[in-house]
């Protein structure tokens, strides 16, 4: 069950979204977050003292939607995993000032050694970590792979759910993810007036006085809208999902023209 309730900066119950605009699933959100990172915290069950969660800083890659690790037999977490393969990997964003407002994903599953040559795991790992080329053949390093069983997605305050492993494997990272911070900065700094027009034309905040774009993805974008009644979130959907970040400018300009036409009548 997913939860996207209690807000992103709004008064309780004050939501300006109209209808049910298209939005990424939590599987897509989780896959997008993971795709932007190469390090995380791997937790295993300690041998000494026995049974305690043991967290390690680790590098990883994804292969067919499952985490792959290249780890030394000297590492404590390797000893732990060889004795009990149950583990979890925590990956998180760190762009927001409030740490708890950042997205994070915890992946759970059995982390088991892959017998060499482990060609798929090797290719995926070296693509993410090319500097590992010099030690990938060391005899005391082995590839491990998490057989993903479940994951927990938290997208900041009030957006969270358990995500099915098959849905995560099948999901595709959002094509706008790498460019999203630049798009948000550009819209908020240079086109604040356009955001107000979007809000007045396409949300229930016809009395909007200001708006801030807080997120953008292939399906649409989110804003925090200011009105005399209070502040609340709103989401607008694009007519069609975008496939490239370069399309965002054209779509946003067209949406502005549509907003201006609607407001003029």
WODA-V262022 format. One record per residue. N is the residue number from 1. RES is the residue in three letters. SS is DSSP state (@ for helix, = for strand, . for the rest). PHI is phi in whole degrees, -180 to 180 (* if undefined). NEAR is the number of other ideal C-beta (glycine too) atoms within 8 Angstrom. Layout:
N	RES	SS	PHI	NEAR
N	RES	SS	PHI	NEAR
This chain:
1	UNK	.	*	4
2	UNK	=	-98	7
3	UNK	=	-139	8
4	UNK	.	-123	5
5	UNK	.	-86	5
6	UNK	.	27	5
7	UNK	.	-52	11
8	UNK	.	-122	10
9	UNK	.	97	8
10	UNK	.	-103	12
11	UNK	.	-69	7
12	UNK	.	-54	6
13	UNK	.	84	4
14	UNK	.	-96	10
15	UNK	=	-128	9
16	UNK	.	-102	14
17	UNK	.	-63	10
18	UNK	.	-105	7
19	UNK	.	69	4
20	UNK	.	-128	2
21	UNK	.	-64	11
22	UNK	.	-58	7
23	UNK	.	-151	9
24	UNK	.	-63	10
25	UNK	.	-71	9
26	UNK	@	-67	12
27	UNK	@	-63	13
28	UNK	@	-68	12
29	UNK	@	-62	13
30	UNK	@	-65	14
31	UNK	@	-65	13
32	UNK	@	-64	13
33	UNK	@	-63	14
34	UNK	@	-60	11
35	UNK	@	-64	9
36	UNK	.	-92	9
37	UNK	.	-131	10
38	UNK	.	-130	7
39	UNK	=	-132	8
40	UNK	=	-165	10
41	UNK	=	-112	9
42	UNK	=	-97	15
43	UNK	=	-107	11
44	UNK	=	-126	14
45	UNK	=	-98	12
46	UNK	.	-65	12
47	UNK	.	-81	7
48	UNK	.	-140	4
49	UNK	.	-69	5
50	UNK	.	-63	6
51	UNK	.	89	5
52	UNK	.	-82	7
53	UNK	=	-63	7
54	UNK	=	-124	11
55	UNK	=	-99	8
56	UNK	=	-130	11
57	UNK	=	-76	6
58	UNK	=	-149	12
59	UNK	=	-97	10
60	UNK	.	-151	14
61	UNK	=	-141	13
62	UNK	=	-106	12
63	UNK	=	-131	12
64	UNK	.	54	6
65	UNK	.	81	10
66	UNK	=	-126	12
67	UNK	=	-68	11
68	UNK	=	-123	16
69	UNK	=	-127	14
70	UNK	=	-118	12
71	UNK	=	-132	11
72	UNK	=	-84	8
73	UNK	.	-69	9
74	UNK	.	-77	5
75	UNK	.	-72	9
76	UNK	@	-63	8
77	UNK	@	-67	13
78	UNK	@	-67	13
79	UNK	@	-59	10
80	UNK	@	-62	13
81	UNK	@	-69	14
82	UNK	@	-68	7
83	UNK	@	-87	7
84	UNK	.	-150	7
85	UNK	.	-76	8
86	UNK	=	-67	9
87	UNK	=	-157	15
88	UNK	=	-143	9
89	UNK	=	-125	14
90	UNK	=	-103	11
91	UNK	=	-127	11
92	UNK	=	-145	10
93	UNK	.	-79	10
94	UNK	.	-147	6
95	UNK	.	-85	5
96	UNK	.	-94	9
97	UNK	.	-63	3
98	UNK	.	-83	6
99	UNK	@	-57	6
100	UNK	@	-77	6
101	UNK	@	-85	8
102	UNK	.	-82	12
103	UNK	=	-74	11
104	UNK	=	-155	11
105	UNK	=	-135	14
106	UNK	=	-114	9
107	UNK	=	-103	13
108	UNK	=	-123	11
109	UNK	=	173	14
110	UNK	=	-89	9
111	UNK	=	-103	14
112	UNK	=	-123	9
113	UNK	=	-65	8
114	UNK	=	-101	11
115	UNK	.	-70	4
116	UNK	.	-67	6
117	UNK	.	-83	4
118	UNK	.	48	9
119	UNK	@	-63	6
120	UNK	@	-66	8
121	UNK	@	-65	13
122	UNK	@	-61	11
123	UNK	@	-62	9
124	UNK	@	-66	12
125	UNK	@	-68	17
126	UNK	@	-70	11
127	UNK	@	-65	8
128	UNK	@	-84	10
129	UNK	.	-135	11
130	UNK	@	-62	6
131	UNK	@	-72	5
132	UNK	@	-75	11
133	UNK	@	-56	7
134	UNK	@	-78	5
135	UNK	.	-122	7
136	UNK	.	-63	11
137	UNK	.	-95	5
138	UNK	.	-59	7
139	UNK	.	-71	4
140	UNK	.	-98	6
141	UNK	=	-112	11
142	UNK	=	-135	10
143	UNK	=	-85	13
144	UNK	=	-122	14
145	UNK	=	-134	13
146	UNK	=	-86	14
147	UNK	=	-81	9
148	UNK	=	-62	14
149	UNK	=	-111	7
150	UNK	=	-163	11
151	UNK	=	-150	13
152	UNK	=	-113	11
153	UNK	=	-107	16
154	UNK	=	-129	9
155	UNK	=	-103	8
156	UNK	.	95	11
157	UNK	.	-64	8
158	UNK	.	76	10
159	UNK	.	-129	10
160	UNK	=	-160	9
161	UNK	=	-175	9
162	UNK	=	-82	8
163	UNK	=	-116	13
164	UNK	=	-66	8
165	UNK	@	-58	11
166	UNK	@	-61	6
167	UNK	@	-66	10
168	UNK	@	-65	14
169	UNK	@	-62	10
170	UNK	@	-81	7
171	UNK	.	-70	12
172	UNK	.	-114	5
173	UNK	.	-59	10
174	UNK	.	-70	11
175	UNK	.	-70	9
176	UNK	.	-94	13
177	UNK	@	-58	11
178	UNK	@	-67	6
179	UNK	@	-98	9
180	UNK	@	-62	13
181	UNK	@	-64	7
182	UNK	@	-68	7
183	UNK	@	-64	13
184	UNK	@	-61	12
185	UNK	@	-60	8
186	UNK	@	-63	9
187	UNK	@	-66	13
188	UNK	@	-73	11
189	UNK	@	-87	7
190	UNK	@	-109	6
191	UNK	.	-136	11
192	UNK	@	-61	11
193	UNK	@	-67	6
194	UNK	@	-66	11
195	UNK	@	-64	15
196	UNK	@	-64	12
197	UNK	@	-65	12
198	UNK	@	-57	15
199	UNK	@	-64	15
200	UNK	@	-68	12
201	UNK	@	-87	11
202	UNK	@	-121	9
203	UNK	.	-127	16
204	UNK	.	-82	7
205	UNK	.	-96	13
206	UNK	.	-65	6
207	UNK	.	-100	8
208	UNK	.	-59	14
209	UNK	.	-108	7
210	UNK	=	-162	9
211	UNK	=	-152	15
212	UNK	=	-126	8
213	UNK	=	-76	13
214	UNK	=	-108	10
215	UNK	=	-162	8
216	UNK	=	-144	11
217	UNK	=	-148	13
218	UNK	.	-61	10
219	UNK	.	-93	10
220	UNK	=	166	12
221	UNK	=	-148	9
222	UNK	=	-121	12
223	UNK	=	-135	16
224	UNK	=	-103	14
225	UNK	=	-110	15
226	UNK	=	-102	8
227	UNK	=	-139	12
228	UNK	.	-61	4
229	UNK	.	-82	5
230	UNK	=	142	7
231	UNK	=	-116	10
232	UNK	=	-155	15
233	UNK	=	-85	15
234	UNK	=	-149	16
235	UNK	=	-126	11
236	UNK	=	-121	12
237	UNK	=	-105	9
238	UNK	.	-78	12
239	UNK	.	-63	4
240	UNK	.	-138	4
241	UNK	.	-61	7
242	UNK	.	-83	12
243	UNK	.	-114	6
244	UNK	.	-142	6
245	UNK	.	-64	11
246	UNK	.	-64	5
247	UNK	@	-75	9
248	UNK	@	-60	12
249	UNK	@	-61	7
250	UNK	@	-61	7
251	UNK	@	-68	11
252	UNK	@	-69	11
253	UNK	@	-66	8
254	UNK	@	-63	8
255	UNK	@	-67	12
256	UNK	@	-64	12
257	UNK	@	-62	8
258	UNK	@	-65	9
259	UNK	@	-64	14
260	UNK	@	-64	10
261	UNK	@	-65	8
262	UNK	@	-66	9
263	UNK	@	-69	9
264	UNK	@	-73	5
265	UNK	.	-103	4
